[in-house]
Amino acid sequence: MTFEHFRSYLLPKIENIQKHNFDEVALEVFQFQATYNPLYKSYLDLISCKPTEISALSQIPFLPIQLFKKYTIQTGKWSAEQVFSSSGTTGQNTSFHHLRSKEWYQKMATKAFQHFYGLPKDYCFLGLLPAYLERQGSSLIYMVQEFIQLSKYNESGFFLYNIESLLEIVEKCQKRQIPTILIGVSFALLDLAEQYAPELEGLIVMETGGMKGRRKELTRKELHGQLQNAFGLDMIHSEYGMTELFSQAYSKGKGIFYPSPTMKMLAHEVTDPFAVQKFGKTGVLQVVDLANVDTISFIATEDLTKVYEDGSFEVLGRLDASDIRGCNLLIGS
């Protein structure tokens, strides 16, 4: 099967992925990337992995996420329509993720959101993402922009530091009982809570992580407690995503995330990146993201996690001596 035929064969399978065939499709994506991704092929050679001997998802080697900072990671040869970059802080290297197709990314992000919340068109989206709006290449901004465009409500939009305008629209949405999602970076939501403490009854408030060096680091439990008290809400939602992933996971409270249909989470032992950790035990998060079919779908992150038997997971913090990633600075509870 040629490269393009193999890719064309995989895309509809990924788009329509189901739990019962996830592992089967993941193994096919592995063979595709082991054959046509030169960096991954080299990595497999270095660790003496023979792709023909891989017969289970747990046997697949995961590429270290740090390599996004040093290499252009592509499966096949193509020109990027868009390049995402991580935020980072001064002195850190930046990760880059190349998109073969904007349409594919938009489709996957929308599919992930719809799986948990329904159609984006039925929500008003209010983006409180100041640090991300002030730079180029944010995948988070690109995703929220897509949701704003899909929304049937003209009130949807981004807010940099114009909080008064944001609160006026919030009040309007509450009065009209418009389903509304306020999605914000953690430090901006904390600023809103401390300076205004608006009553946000009826809204979904979704934090994306990220103090970006502007605030003291908090556990997710502490953050959510402060936001709940200030906004008068029982639950704070969360989104787990990063530059290196084209899929997202969502939490509707208590820091328990559920991956979108195109993702599966595994935990590997801290001292052995090739040994799968038991369910409910602390390990290093390994992400299978089938939406990354054109780059790499098997990524070893630097996040500590507990993965549970039902597929959900927690983010507990980060490995010692690893760089702090701009989108995920929170230390989980």
PAZAPA-4460 file (N, C-alpha, C; in steps of 0.05 Angstrom, whole numbers, plus 32768, in hexadecimal, padded with zeros to 4 digits):
% residues 333
    n_x    n_y    n_z   ca_x   ca_y   ca_z    c_x    c_y    c_z   seq   type   mol
   8011   7FE8   8000   8000   8000   8000   8012   8019   8000     1      M     A
   800D   802B   7FEE   801D   8044   7FED   8017   8056   8005     2      T     A
   8027   806A   8009   8024   807C   801F   8008   8089   801E     3      F     A
   8000   8095   8008   7FE7   80A4   8006   7FCF   8091   8009     4      E     A
   7FD2   8078   7FFE   7FBC   8065   8000   7FB9   805C   801E     5      H     A
   7FD0   8058   802B   7FCF   8051   8047   7FC2   8067   8058     6      F     A
   7FCA   8080   8053   7FBE   8096   8061   7FA0   8098   805C     7      R     A
   7F98   8096   8043   7F7C   8098   803B   7F6C   8081   8048     8      S     A
   7F78   806B   804C   7F6C   8054   8059   7F67   8059   8076     9      Y     A
   7F7B   8067   8083   7F7A   806C   80A0   7F67   8082   80A8    10      L     A
   7F65   8098   8098   7F56   80B0   80A1   7F39   80AA   80A8    11      L     A
   7F2A   809C   8098   7F0E   8097   80A0   7F0C   8084   80B8    12      P     A
   7F1F   8073   80BC   7F20   8061   80D3   7F24   8072   80ED    13      K     A
   7F36   8085   80EB   7F3B   8097   8102   7F23   80A9   8108    14      I     A
   7F18   80B4   80F3   7F02   80C6   80F6   7EEA   80B9   8103    15      E     A
   7EE6   809F   80FD   7ECF   8090   8107   7ED7   807B   811C    16      N     A
   7EED   8081   812B   7EF8   806E   813E   7EE4   8067   8154    17      I     A
   7EE4   804E   815C   7ED3   8044   8172   7EE5   8036   8186    18      Q     A
   7EDB   8033   819E   7EEB   8027   81B3   7EF3   800B   81AC    19      K     A
   7EE1   7FFC   819E   7EE6   7FE0   8199   7EFC   7FDB   8185    20      H     A
   7F02   7FF0   8173   7F17   7FEC   815F   7F2E   7FFF   8163    21      N     A
   7F2F   800D   817A   7F44   8021   817E   7F60   8014   817B    22      F     A
   7F65   7FFF   818A   7F80   7FF3   818A   7F87   7FE9   816F    23      D     A
   7F74   7FDD   8161   7F7A   7FD3   8146   7F82   7FEA   8133    24      E     A
   7F74   8000   8134   7F7B   8017   8123   7F96   8023   812C    25      V     A
   7F9A   8024   8146   7FB3   802F   8150   7FCB   801F   8146    26      A     A
   7FC8   8005   8145   7FDE   7FF4   813B   7FE3   7FF9   811D    27      L     A
   7FCE   7FFE   810E   7FD1   8005   80F2   7FDF   8020   80EF    28      E     A
   7FD7   8034   80FF   7FE4   804E   80FF   8002   804B   8106    29      V     A
   8008   803A   811A   8023   8035   8121   8034   802A   8109    30      F     A
   8029   8017   80FB   8037   800C   80E4   803B   8022   80CE    31      Q     A
   8027   8032   80CA   8028   8049   80B7   803F   805C   80BF    32      F     A
   8040   8064   80D8   8054   8077   80E1   8070   806B   80E3    33      Q     A
   8071   8051   80EB   808B   8044   80EC   8097   8041   80D1    34      A     A
   8087   8041   80BC   8090   803F   80A0   8097   805A   8094    35      T     A
   8086   806E   8099   8088   8087   808A   8090   809F   809A    36      Y     A
   8095   809C   80B4   809F   80B2   80C4   80BD   80AD   80CA    37      N     A
   80CF   80BC   80BC   80EB   80B7   80BF   80F6   80BA   80DB    38      P     A
   80ED   80CD   80EA   80F7   80D1   8105   80EE   80BA   8117    39      L     A
   80D5   80B2   8115   80CB   809C   8125   80D9   8082   811D    40      Y     A
   80DD   807F   8103   80EB   8067   80FA   8107   8065   8105    41      K     A
   8115   807C   8106   8130   807D   8112   812F   8076   8130    42      S     A
   811A   8081   813D   8118   807C   815A   8113   805E   815F    43      Y     A
   8102   8052   814F   80FD   8035   8153   8116   8025   814E    44      L     A
   8126   802D   813A   813F   8020   8135   8152   8022   814C    45      D     A
   8153   803A   8158   8166   803F   816F   815F   802E   8187    46      L     A
   8145   8029   818B   813D   8018   81A2   8139   7FFB   819B    47      I     A
   8142   7FF4   8182   8141   7FD9   8178   8124   7FCD   8178    48      S     A
   8112   7FDE   8170   80F6   7FD6   816E   80F0   7FCE   8151    49      C     A
   80E6   7FB6   814C   80DE   7FAD   8132   80C0   7FB0   812F    50      K     A
   80B6   7FC2   811E   8099   7FC6   811C   8089   7FAD   8116    51      P     A
   8095   7F9B   8107   8086   7F82   8100   8081   7F71   8119    52      T     A
   808F   7F76   812F   808B   7F66   8147   8077   7F73   815B    53      E     A
   806D   7F8A   8154   805A   7F98   8165   803E   7F8E   815F    54      I     A
   8031   7F83   8173   8016   7F77   816F   8001   7F81   8183    55      S     A
   800A   7F93   8195   7FF7   7F9D   81AA   7FFE   7FBB   81AF    56      A     A
   7FEA   7FCA   81B6   7FEE   7FE7   81BB   8002   7FEB   81D1    57      L     A
   8002   7FDA   81E5   8015   7FDE   81FC   8032   7FD9   81F4    58      S     A
   8037   7FCE   81DC   8052   7FC9   81D3   805D   7FE0   81C3    59      Q     A
   804D   7FF3   81BB   8056   8008   81A9   8067   801C   81B8    60      I     A
   807F   8022   81AE   8090   8036   81BA   8085   8052   81B5    61      P     A
   8087   8063   81C9   807D   807F   81C8   8094   8092   81C4    62      F     A
   8091   80A4   81B1   80A7   80B7   81AB   80A8   80CD   81C1    63      L     A
   80BF   80D3   81CC   80C2   80E8   81E0   80B8   8103   81D5    64      P     A
   80A8   8110   81E5   809C   8129   81DD   80B0   813F   81D8    65      I     A
   80C8   813D   81E5   80DD   8151   81E2   80E6   8154   81C5    66      Q     A
   80E2   813F   81B5   80EB   8140   8199   80DC   8154   8188    67      L     A
   80C4   815D   8191   80B5   8172   8183   80C5   818D   8184    68      F     A
   80D7   818F   8197   80E7   81A7   8199   80FF   81A8   8186    69      K     A
   8106   8191   817C   811F   818F   816C   811B   8188   814F    70      K     A
   8104   817B   8149   8100   8170   812F   80E4   8178   8124    71      Y     A
   80E3   8178   8109   80C9   817A   80FC   80BF   815D   80F9    72      T     A
   80A9   8157   8106   80A0   813B   8107   8089   8137   80F3    73      I     A
   808E   8128   80DF   807A   8123   80CA   807A   8106   80C1    74      Q     A
   8063   80FC   80BC   8060   80E2   80AF   805A   80E7   8092    75      T     A
   806D   80DF   8080   806A   80E6   8064   8076   8101   805E    76      G     A
   8075   8109   8045   8080   8123   803C   8068   8134   8033    77      K     A
   8066   814B   8040   8050   815E   8039   8058   817A   8045    78      W     A
   804A   818E   803B   804E   81A9   8044   8039   81B1   8058    79      S     A
   8042   81BD   806E   802F   81C3   8084   801D   81DB   807D    80      A     A
   8003   81D8   8083   7FF1   81EE   8080   7FF1   8201   8098    81      E     A
   7FFB   81F7   80AF   7FFB   8206   80C7   8011   81FA   80D9    82      Q     A
   801D   820A   80EA   8030   8200   80FD   8028   820A   8119    83      V     A
   8023   81F7   812B   801E   81FE   8147   8038   8200   8156    84      F     A
   8039   8212   816A   8051   8214   817B   8049   8217   8198    85      S     A
   8059   820C   81AA   8053   820E   81C6   805A   822A   81D0    86      S     A
   804F   8231   81E7   8054   824C   81F1   8070   824D   81FF    87      S     A
   8074   823C   8213   808D   823C   8221   8092   8256   8230    88      G     A
   80A8   8257   823E   80B0   826F   824C   80CD   8276   8243    89      T     A
   80D7   828D   824C   80F1   8295   8244   8106   8280   824A    90      T     A
   8116   827A   8236   812C   8266   8239   8124   824A   8232    91      G     A
   810B   8245   822D   8102   822A   8225   8102   8227   8207    92      Q     A
   8107   820F   81FE   8103   8209   81E2   80E6   8205   81DC    93      N     A
   80DE   820C   81C4   80C2   820B   81BC   80BC   81F2   81AC    94      T     A
   80A6   81E5   81B1   809D   81CE   81A1   808D   81D8   8189    95      S     A
   8091   81CA   8172   8082   81D0   815A   8074   81B7   8150    96      F     A
   805B   81BB   8147   804B   81A5   813C   8040   81AE   8121    97      H     A
   8046   81A0   810C   803E   81A7   80F1   8024   819A   80E9    98      H     A
   8012   81A9   80DD   7FF8   819F   80D4   7FF9   819B   80B6    99      L     A
   7FF3   8183   80AE   7FF0   817E   8091   7FD6   818A   8088   100      R     A
   7FC1   8188   8099   7FA6   8191   8091   7F99   81A0   80A8   101      S     A
   7F92   81BA   80A3   7F83   81C9   80B7   7F67   81BC   80BB   102      K     A
   7F5B   81B4   80A5   7F41   81A8   80A6   7F40   8190   80B8   103      E     A
   7F55   817F   80B6   7F56   8167   80C7   7F58   816E   80E4   104      W     A
   7F68   8182   80EB   7F6A   818A   8107   7F50   8195   8111   105      Y     A
   7F43   81A6   8102   7F29   81B1   810A   7F14   819B   810E   106      Q     A
   7F15   8188   80FC   7F02   8172   80FE   7F06   8161   8117   107      K     A
   7F1F   815C   811E   7F26   814C   8135   7F20   815B   814F   108      M     A
   7F26   8174   8150   7F21   8184   8168   7F03   8187   816D   109      A     A
   7EF4   818B   8158   7ED7   818D   815A   7ECB   8172   8162   110      T     A
   7ED5   815C   8158   7ECC   8141   815F   7ED0   813C   817D   111      K     A
   7EE7   8145   8187   7EED   8141   81A3   7EDA   8150   81B5   112      A     A
   7ED6   816A   81AE   7EC3   817A   81BE   7EA7   816F   81BD   113      F     A
   7E9E   8168   81A5   7E83   815E   81A2   7E7E   8144   81B1   114      Q     A
   7E92   8134   81B4   7E8F   811B   81C3   7E87   811F   81DF   115      H     A
   7E90   8136   81EB   7E8A   813B   8208   7E75   8150   820C   116      F     A
   7E72   8163   81FA   7E60   8179   81FF   7E4A   817E   81EA   117      Y     A
   7E4B   8170   81D4   7E38   8175   81BF   7E43   8188   81AA   118      G     A
   7E32   8191   8198   7E3B   81A1   8181   7E46   81BD   818B   119      L     A
   7E5D   81C5   8181   7E67   81E0   8188   7E54   81F7   8180   120      P     A
   7E45   81F3   816B   7E33   8208   8162   7E1E   8210   8177   121      K     A
   7E19   81FE   818A   7E04   8203   819E   7E0E   8212   81B6   122      D     A
   7E28   8219   81B6   7E34   8227   81CD   7E3E   8243   81C5   123      Y     A
   7E3D   8255   81D8   7E4C   826E   81D6   7E67   826A   81E3   124      C     A
   7E7C   826F   81D4   7E98   826B   81DF   7EA4   8286   81E5   125      F     A
   7EAE   8289   81FE   7EBC   82A1   8207   7ED8   8299   820E   126      L     A
   7EEC   82A2   81FF   7F07   829B   8203   7F17   82AF   8213   127      G     A
   7F1F   82A8   822B   7F30   82B9   823C   7F4C   82AD   823C   128      L     A
   7F5A   82B3   8227   7F74   82A6   8222   7F89   82BB   821A   129      L     A
   7F8F   82CE   822C   7FA0   82E5   8225   7FBC   82DE   821C   130      P     A
   7FC9   82CC   822A   7FE5   82C6   8223   7FE7   82B8   8208   131      A     A
   7FD3   82A9   8201   7FD3   829A   81E8   7FCB   82AC   81D1   132      Y     A
   7FBA   82BF   81D6   7FB2   82D2   81C0   7FC9   82E4   81B8   133      L     A
   7FDC   82E7   81CA   7FF2   82FA   81C6   800A   82EE   81B7   134      E     A
   8007   82D6   81AE   801D   82CA   819E   8011   82BA   8187   135      R     A
   8022   82B1   8175   801A   82A2   815E   801D   8284   8163   136      Q     A
   800D   8274   8155   8011   8257   8154   8004   8247   816B   137      G     A
   7FF2   8252   817A   7FE5   8244   8190   7FCF   8231   8185   138      S     A
   7FD2   8217   818B   7FBE   8204   8182   7FA4   8209   8192   139      S     A
   7FA6   8212   81AB   7F8E   8217   81BB   7F7E   822E   81AF   140      L     A
   7F8B   8243   81A7   7F7D   825A   819A   7F70   8250   8180   141      I     A
   7F7E   8240   8171   7F74   8236   8157   7F5A   8225   815C   142      Y     A
   7F5B   8215   8171   7F44   8204   8177   7F2C   8215   8180   143      M     A
   7F30   8227   8193   7F1A   8238   819D   7F0F   824A   8187   144      V     A
   7F21   8253   8175   7F18   8264   815E   7F05   8253   814D   145      Q     A
   7F0B   823A   8149   7EFA   8229   8139   7EDE   8226   8146   146      E     A
   7EDE   8223   8160   7EC5   8220   816F   7EB5   823A   816E   147      F     A
   7EC2   8251   8170   7EB5   826B   816E   7EA8   826E   8153   148      I     A
   7EB6   8265   813E   7EAB   8268   8123   7E93   8255   811F   149      Q     A
   7E93   823E   812C   7E7D   822B   8129   7E65   8233   813A   150      L     A
   7E69   8243   814E   7E54   824C   8160   7E3F   825C   8151   151      S     A
   7E25   8258   8158   7E10   8267   814C   7E0B   8281   815B   152      K     A
   7E1A   8286   8170   7E16   829E   8181   7E2B   82B4   817A   153      Y     A
   7E22   82CB   8173   7E34   82E1   816C   7E44   82EB   8184   154      N     A
   7E3B   82E4   819C   7E49   82ED   81B4   7E64   82DF   81B8   155      E     A
   7E68   82C9   81AA   7E81   82BA   81AC   7E99   82CB   81A4   156      S     A
   7EAF   82C7   81B2   7EC7   82D6   81AB   7EDD   82D4   81BF   157      G     A
   7EF4   82DF   81B9   7F0B   82E0   81CB   7F0B   82FA   81DB   158      F     A
   7F17   82F9   81F3   7F19   8311   8204   7F36   8311   820E   159      F     A
   7F44   8327   8208   7F5F   8329   8210   7F61   8333   822D   160      L     A
   7F5D   834C   8231   7F5C   8357   824C   7F43   8368   8251   161      Y     A
   7F30   8367   823E   7F18   8377   8240   7F03   8367   8250   162      N     A
   7F07   8366   826A   7EF6   8355   827B   7EDA   8361   827D   163      I     A
   7ED7   837B   827D   7EBD   8387   827F   7EAB   837E   8268   164      E     A
   7EB6   837D   8250   7EA7   8374   8239   7E9F   8356   823C   165      S     A
   7EB2   8347   8246   7EAD   832A   824B   7E95   8327   825F   166      L     A
   7E96   8336   8274   7E81   8333   8289   7E66   833C   827E   167      L     A
   7E65   8350   826D   7E4C   8359   8261   7E40   8342   8250   168      E     A
   7E51   8335   8241   7E47   831F   8230   7E3E   8307   8241   169      I     A
   7E4D   8302   8257   7E45   82EC   8269   7E29   82F2   8274   170      V     A
   7E24   830A   827D   7E0A   8311   8287   7DF4   830E   8272   171      E     A
   7DFA   8316   825A   7DE7   8314   8244   7DE1   82F6   823F   172      K     A
   7DF6   82E5   823E   7DF1   82C9   823A   7DE1   82BC   8250   173      C     A
   7DE6   82C5   8269   7DD7   82BA   827F   7DBA   82C1   827D   174      Q     A
   7DB4   82DA   8276   7D98   82E3   8274   7D8A   82D4   825E   175      K     A
   7D97   82CF   8248   7D8B   82C2   8231   7D8D   82A3   8233   176      R     A
   7D9A   829A   8249   7D9E   827D   824E   7DAC   8270   8236   177      Q     A
   7DC0   827D   822C   7DD1   8272   8216   7DE6   825F   8222   178      I     A
   7DE8   8246   8219   7DFD   8234   8222   7E18   8241   821C   179      P     A
   7E28   8246   8231   7E40   8255   822E   7E58   8247   823A   180      T     A
   7E6E   8247   822C   7E87   823C   8237   7E9C   8252   8238   181      I     A
   7EA5   8258   8251   7EBC   826A   8255   7ED5   8259   8257   182      L     A
   7EE6   825A   8243   7EFE   824A   8243   7F16   825D   8247   183      I     A
   7F26   8257   825C   7F3B   826A   8263   7F54   825D   826D   184      G     A
   7F6A   826B   826A   7F83   8262   8275   7F82   8267   8293   185      V     A
   7F8F   8257   82A4   7F8A   8257   82C0   7F90   8272   82CD   186      S     A
   7FA6   827F   82C6   7FAC   8299   82D4   7F97   82AE   82CE   187      F     A
   7F8C   82AE   82B5   7F78   82C2   82AE   7F5E   82BC   82BD   188      A     A
   7F57   82A3   82C0   7F3F   829C   82CF   7F42   82A4   82ED   189      L     A
   7F5A   82A0   82F8   7F5F   82A8   8313   7F5D   82C7   8316   190      L     A
   7F68   82D5   8303   7F66   82F2   8304   7F49   82FB   8303   191      D     A
   7F39   82EE   82F2   7F1D   82F4   82F0   7F0F   82EF   830B   192      L     A
   7F16   82D8   8317   7F0A   82D0   8331   7F10   82E4   8347   193      A     A
   7F2A   82EC   8349   7F33   82FD   835F   7F2A   831A   835B   194      E     A
   7F2A   8324   8342   7F25   8341   833E   7F07   8347   833B   195      Q     A
   7EF8   8333   8331   7EDB   8338   832B   7EC8   8325   8339   196      Y     A
   7ED1   830C   833E   7EC0   82F8   834A   7EA4   82F8   833E   197      A     A
   7EA1   82F6   8324   7E86   82F7   8318   7E76   82DD   831D   198      P     A
   7E5C   82E0   8320   7E4B   82C9   8322   7E47   82BC   8307   199      E     A
   7E51   82A4   8303   7E51   8297   82E8   7E3E   827F   82E7   200      L     A
   7E29   8281   82F7   7E15   826B   82F7   7E0A   8267   82DB   201      E     A
   7E09   824D   82D3   7DFF   8246   82B9   7E14   8243   82A4   202      G     A
   7E2D   824D   82A9   7E43   824A   8296   7E54   8232   829C   203      L     A
   7E61   8228   8287   7E76   8214   828A   7E90   8224   828A   204      I     A
   7E9F   8222   82A0   7EBA   822F   82A1   7ECE   8219   829D   205      V     A
   7EDF   821C   8289   7EF2   8207   8282   7F0F   8213   8282   206      M     A
   7F1F   8207   8294   7F3B   8210   8295   7F4D   81FF   8284   207      E     A
   7F61   820B   8278   7F73   81FD   8266   7F8E   81F9   8272   208      T     A
   7F92   81FF   828C   7FAC   81FF   8299   7FBB   8218   8291   209      G     A
   7FD3   821A   829C   7FE5   8230   8293   7FE6   8248   82A5   210      G     A
   7FF9   8249   82B8   7FFE   8261   82C7   8012   8273   82B9   211      M     A
   8022   8267   82A7   8035   8275   8296   8047   8288   82A6   212      K     A
   804E   827F   82BE   8061   828F   82CF   8055   82A7   82DB   213      G     A
   803B   82AC   82D8   802E   82C4   82E2   8022   82C1   82FD   214      R     A
   801D   82A8   8305   8011   82A3   831F   801F   828C   832D   215      R     A
   801B   828A   8347   8025   8273   8356   8018   825A   834C   216      K     A
   8027   8245   8349   801B   822C   8340   8009   8220   8355   217      E     A
   7FF2   8216   834C   7FDE   820A   835E   7FD9   81EE   8355   218      L     A
   7FD0   81DD   8367   7FC5   81C3   835F   7FAB   81C8   8350   219      T     A
   7FA2   81B6   8340   7F89   81B9   8332   7F72   81BB   8346   220      R     A
   7F74   81AC   835C   7F5F   81AE   8371   7F5D   81CA   837D   221      K     A
   7F74   81D6   8383   7F75   81F1   838E   7F69   8205   837A   222      E     A
   7F72   8203   8361   7F68   8215   834C   7F4A   8213   8349   223      L     A
   7F40   81FB   8347   7F24   81F8   8343   7F14   8201   835B   224      H     A
   7F1F   81FD   8373   7F11   8206   838B   7F0E   8224   838B   225      G     A
   7F23   8233   8384   7F22   8250   8384   7F0E   825A   836E   226      Q     A
   7F0F   824D   8357   7EFD   8256   8341   7EE0   824F   8348   227      L     A
   7EDB   8238   8354   7EBF   8231   835B   7EB4   8245   836F   228      Q     A
   7EC4   824C   8383   7EBA   825E   8398   7EB5   827A   838C   229      N     A
   7EC6   8283   837A   7EC3   829E   836F   7EAC   82A0   835C   230      A     A
   7EA8   828B   834C   7E94   828B   8336   7E79   827F   833E   231      F     A
   7E78   8273   8356   7E5F   8267   835F   7E58   824E   834F   232      G     A
   7E6C   823E   8349   7E68   8225   8339   7E6F   820C   8349   233      L     A
   7E62   81F6   8342   7E68   81DD   8350   7E7F   81CF   8343   234      D     A
   7E84   81D4   8329   7E99   81C6   831B   7EA8   81D9   8308   235      M     A
   7EC1   81D4   8304   7ED1   81E2   82F0   7EDA   81CC   82DC   236      I     A
   7ED6   81D1   82C3   7EDE   81BE   82AE   7EFB   81C4   82A6   237      H     A
   7F08   81B0   8299   7F23   81B3   8290   7F27   81A8   8274   238      S     A
   7F3A   81B2   8266   7F42   81A8   824C   7F5F   81A0   824D   239      E     A
   7F66   8188   8243   7F82   817F   8242   7F89   817C   8225   240      Y     A
   7F9C   818D   821D   7FA6   818D   8202   7FC2   8199   8202   241      G     A
   7FCF   8197   81EB   7FEA   81A2   81E9   7FF1   81A5   81CC   242      M     A
   8006   81B4   81C7   8010   81B8   81AC   8014   819E   819D   243      T     A
   801E   818A   81AB   8026   8171   819E   800F   815E   8199   244      E     A
   7FF7   8166   81A1   7FDF   8155   819D   7FCB   8163   818C   245      L     A
   7FBD   8154   817B   7FA7   815F   816C   7F8C   8158   8178   246      F     A
   7F8B   8146   818C   7F73   813F   819A   7F74   814B   81B6   247      S     A
   7F5D   814C   81C4   7F5B   8157   81DE   7F4D   8144   81F1   248      Q     A
   7F52   8148   820B   7F42   813A   8220   7F34   814F   8230   249      A     A
   7F1E   8148   823C   7F0E   815B   824C   7F07   814F   8267   250      Y     A
   7F05   8161   827A   7EFC   815A   8295   7EE4   816C   829C   251      S     A
   7ECF   815F   82A6   7EB7   816E   82AF   7EB8   8173   82CD   252      K     A
   7ECF   816F   82DA   7ED2   8174   82F6   7EE4   8160   8304   253      G     A
   7EEF   8168   831B   7EFF   8157   832C   7F19   814E   8320   254      K     A
   7F21   815B   8309   7F3B   8154   82FD   7F3D   813A   82F0   255      G     A
   7F26   812C   82EB   7F27   8113   82DD   7F21   8118   82BF   256      I     A
   7F35   8112   82AE   7F32   8117   8292   7F2A   80FE   8283   257      F     A
   7F1B   8103   826D   7F13   80ED   825B   7F1D   80F5   823F   258      Y     A
   7F2C   80E3   8232   7F37   80E9   8218   7F22   80E8   8202   259      P     A
   7F26   80F7   81ED   7F14   80F6   81D6   7F16   80DB   81C8   260      S     A
   7F04   80D4   81B6   7F04   80BA   81AA   7F1E   80B3   819B   261      P     A
   7F2C   80C7   8192   7F45   80C2   8183   7F5D   80BF   8195   262      T     A
   7F59   80BF   81AF   7F70   80BD   81C2   7F6D   80A5   81D4   263      M     A
   7F83   809C   81DE   7F84   8089   81F4   7F9D   808F   8205   264      K     A
   7F9A   808E   821F   7FB0   8094   8232   7FBA   807A   823E   265      M     A
   7FD5   8079   8240   7FE2   8064   824F   7FF5   8070   8263   266      L     A
   7FFC   8062   8278   8010   806B   828A   8027   8057   8289   267      A     A
   8040   8061   8287   8057   8051   8288   8066   8056   82A2   268      H     A
   8075   8043   82AB   8084   8046   82C4   8098   805D   82C2   269      E     A
   809B   806C   82D8   80AD   8083   82D8   80C9   807B   82D2   270      V     A
   80D2   8064   82DB   80EE   805C   82D7   80F2   804A   82BF   271      T     A
   80DC   8044   82B0   80DF   8033   8298   80CA   803C   8284   272      D     A
   80D2   804B   8270   80BF   8056   825C   80B2   8040   824A   273      P     A
   80BB   8027   824C   80B0   8012   823C   809F   7FFE   824C   274      F     A
   809B   8004   8266   808B   7FF3   8277   8071   8001   827D   275      A     A
   805B   7FF4   8276   8040   7FFF   827B   803A   7FFE   8299   276      V     A
   8030   8014   82A4   8029   8015   82C0   800D   800A   82C4   277      Q     A
   8007   8000   82DC   7FEC   7FF5   82E2   7FD8   800C   82E4   278      K     A
   7FBF   8006   82E0   7FA9   8019   82E3   7FA9   8024   82FF   279      F     A
   7FA6   803F   8301   7FA4   804B   831C   7FBE   8051   8329   280      G     A
   7FD4   8049   831D   7FEF   804E   8328   7FFC   8065   831A   281      K     A
   800C   8075   8328   8019   808C   831C   802E   8084   8308   282      T     A
   802D   8090   82F1   8040   808B   82DC   8044   80A3   82CA   283      G     A
   8052   809F   82B4   8056   80B5   82A0   8041   80B2   828A   284      V     A
   8034   80C7   8283   801E   80C6   826F   8029   80C2   8253   285      L     A
   801E   80AD   8246   8024   80A7   822A   8009   80AB   821B   286      Q     A
   800A   80BA   8206   7FF1   80C1   81F7   7FF1   80B4   81DC   287      V     A
   7FDC   80A6   81D6   7FD6   809D   81BB   7FC2   80B1   81AF   288      V     A
   7FCA   80C0   819B   7FB9   80D3   818E   7FB7   80CD   8170   289      D     A
   7FA2   80BE   8168   7FA0   80B6   814D   7F9C   80CE   813A   290      L     A
   7F92   80E5   8144   7F8F   80FC   8134   7FAA   8106   8129   291      A     A
   7FC0   80FE   8137   7FDB   8105   812E   7FE5   80F3   8118   292      N     A
   7FD4   80E9   8107   7FDB   80D6   80F3   7FF1   80E0   80E1   293      V     A
   7FF2   80FA   80DC   8006   8106   80CA   8020   810E   80D7   294      D     A
   8021   810B   80F2   803A   8111   8100   8042   80F9   8111   295      T     A
   803B   80F7   812A   8041   80E0   813A   802A   80DB   814E   296      I     A
   8020   80C3   814F   8008   80BE   8160   800F   80B2   817B   297      S     A
   8029   80AD   8181   8031   80A0   8199   8046   80B1   81A7   298      F     A
   803D   80BF   81BC   804D   80D4   81C8   8051   80CF   81E6   299      I     A
   806A   80CE   81EF   8071   80CC   820B   8073   80E8   8216   300      A     A
   8060   80F0   8227   8060   810B   8232   8073   810C   824B   301      T     A
   8073   8123   8258   8082   8127   8270   806F   812B   8288   302      E     A
   8056   8123   8284   8042   8127   8299   803F   810D   82AA   303      D     A
   803D   8111   82C4   8037   80FA   82D6   8018   80F6   82D6   304      L     A
   8010   80DE   82D8   7FF4   80D8   82D5   7FEB   80BF   82E4   305      T     A
   7FD2   80BD   82E8   7FC5   80A3   82EF   7FB0   809E   82D9   306      K     A
   7FB2   8087   82CD   7F9F   807F   82B8   7F8D   8069   82C4   307      V     A
   7F73   806C   82C0   7F60   8059   82CC   7F55   8046   82B7   308      Y     A
   7F49   8031   82C0   7F40   801B   82AF   7F2B   8024   829B   309      E     A
   7F1B   8039   82A2   7F06   8042   8290   7F10   8055   827B   310      D     A
   7F2B   805A   827A   7F37   806B   8266   7F3B   8088   8270   311      G     A
   7F30   808F   8287   7F35   80AA   8292   7F51   80AC   829E   312      S     A
   7F59   80C5   82A4   7F73   80C9   82AF   7F75   80E3   82BF   313      F     A
   7F89   80E5   82D0   7F8F   80FE   82DE   7FAB   8107   82D6   314      E     A
   7FAF   8121   82D7   7FCA   812C   82D3   7FD4   8135   82EE   315      V     A
   7FEA   8129   82F8   7FF3   812C   8313   800A   8140   8315   316      L     A
   8015   8148   82FF   802D   815A   8300   803F   8153   82E9   317      G     A
   8059   8159   82ED   806C   8155   82D8   8085   8147   82E3   318      R     A
   8092   8139   82D1   80AB   812C   82D9   80BF   8140   82E2   319      L     A
   80D0   8139   82F5   80E5   814B   82FE   80F9   8150   82E7   320      D     A
   8103   8168   82E6   8118   8170   82D3   810E   8172   82B6   321      A     A
   80F3   8171   82B3   80E8   8175   8298   80DF   8192   8295   322      S     A
   80E0   819C   827C   80D7   81B7   8277   80BA   81BB   827E   323      D     A
   80B2   81D3   8286   8096   81D9   828C   8089   81E1   8272   324      I     A
   8074   81D2   826A   8066   81D8   8251   8051   81EE   8257   325      R     A
   804F   8202   8245   803E   8219   824A   8021   8213   824F   326      G     A
   8016   81FE   8242   7FFA   81F9   8244   7FF3   81E8   825D   327      C     A
   8006   81DC   826A   7FFF   81CA   8280   8012   81CE   8298   328      N     A
   8010   81E5   82A4   8021   81EB   82BB   8015   81E2   82D5   329      L     A
   7FFC   81DA   82D5   7FEF   81D3   82EE   7FFA   81B9   82F9   330      L     A
   7FFD   81B8   8313   8003   819F   8320   7FE9   8193   832A   331      I     A
   7FE3   817B   8320   7FC9   816F   8326   7FC8   8168   8344   332      G     A
   7FB0   8167   834E   7FAC   8160   836A   7FB0   8142   836E   333      S     A
***
